[in-house]
Amino acid sequence: MQPIWKPALAKAGVIPPRAKGAKPRQWQAAPKDGFHVLKHTYMVGAFVADHQPRPLSPLHA
């Protein structure tokens, strides 16, 4: 998911753009705004709305 997620975070200004000369997957870490947090936010929202959330275990890192 990183090839889509990190560029989107950079475009939104959440993390800085990839440094010049950096490797294609070399981005600044975004632990507070990362994909892992997004997955947990989805799960909490699904439980609060009394929905059965989709299993995310295959995506869990």
WOQUIJO-V564605 format. One line per field, one symbol per residue. psi: psi as a letter, one per 30 degrees, with the letter a starting at -180 (. if undefined). A space follows every 10 residues. Layout:
BEGIN
psi=???
END
This chain:
BEGIN
psi=fefeeeeeee efgelllkkk fllegjlkki efgleeeeee eeeeeeeegh ljlkkgeffk .
END
